């Protein structure tokens, strides 16, 4: 029993330190029975924040509004929101995580924009609700843990990265089901945008024109472009280019392929045109980028 209490105290202390230092991943590593001191006063979130309540209840303020969460509910804290705990029951049991998506952006691809989109959707009723997947999400938080992982520990780093990726996809699925259940014009626009980024992620290596994606979605290129720009701030072609750049960087970082071979894989007419494209968007040539990384 004493070892259990000591482990709990250590995990809570570690969570407090990580939140104070704005670590890439701040996780309770499992169920805890109190909240970190950081949450006892106004706290500005710096990533995707999530609290799963498995027992008891707690009161909190989010963006200057007051709420209550009870056992079986999840609280979603948008990036940049002001948040604090105003009280909780003695039998409280919660799992907490806050993490930045920067470390998994390259794997998420354009889905990262759907994550950002959801974190900006903040009608009051969507801060706290029963998702039906509380047990699974709490399980992810436990598996992610809260130990500090050395950059040299490649396998542990990769494992955590994949767990964060899986959790992020699960949250996207939860948000999509909740948000798109409303038959509103904004929900329809969001649905179209999500279909678009999925299409781009499947076809960007060979298809770069807005006409292709508009045709696949039975929409006019003008309407699709305007919708995309209004939802995420980028045009369809800009999203395609971002996907190409991410893939280029990944291939330059993680393979021994020549610039010529990479340009062929990405369907550029030649290495020169690929080099011009890459430098325009990154600021350096593919070879210079690879030398910097090495």
Buried (B, 14 or more C-beta within 10 A) or exposed (E): EEEEEEEBEEBBEBBBBBBEEEBBBBBBBBBBBBBBBBBEEEBEBBBBBBBBBBBBBBBBBBEEEEBBBEBBBBBBBBBEBEBBBEEBBEEBBBBBBBBBBEBBBBBBBBBBBBBBBBBEBBEEEBBBBEBEBBEEBBBBBBBBBBEEBEEEEEEEBEBBBEBBBBBBBBBBEBBBEBBBEEEEEEBEBBEBBBBBBBBBBEBBBEBBEBEBBBEBBEBEBEEBBEBBEEBBEBBBBBBBBBBBBBBBBEBBEEEEEEBBEBBBBBEBEEBEEBBEBBBEEBEEBBBBBBEEEE
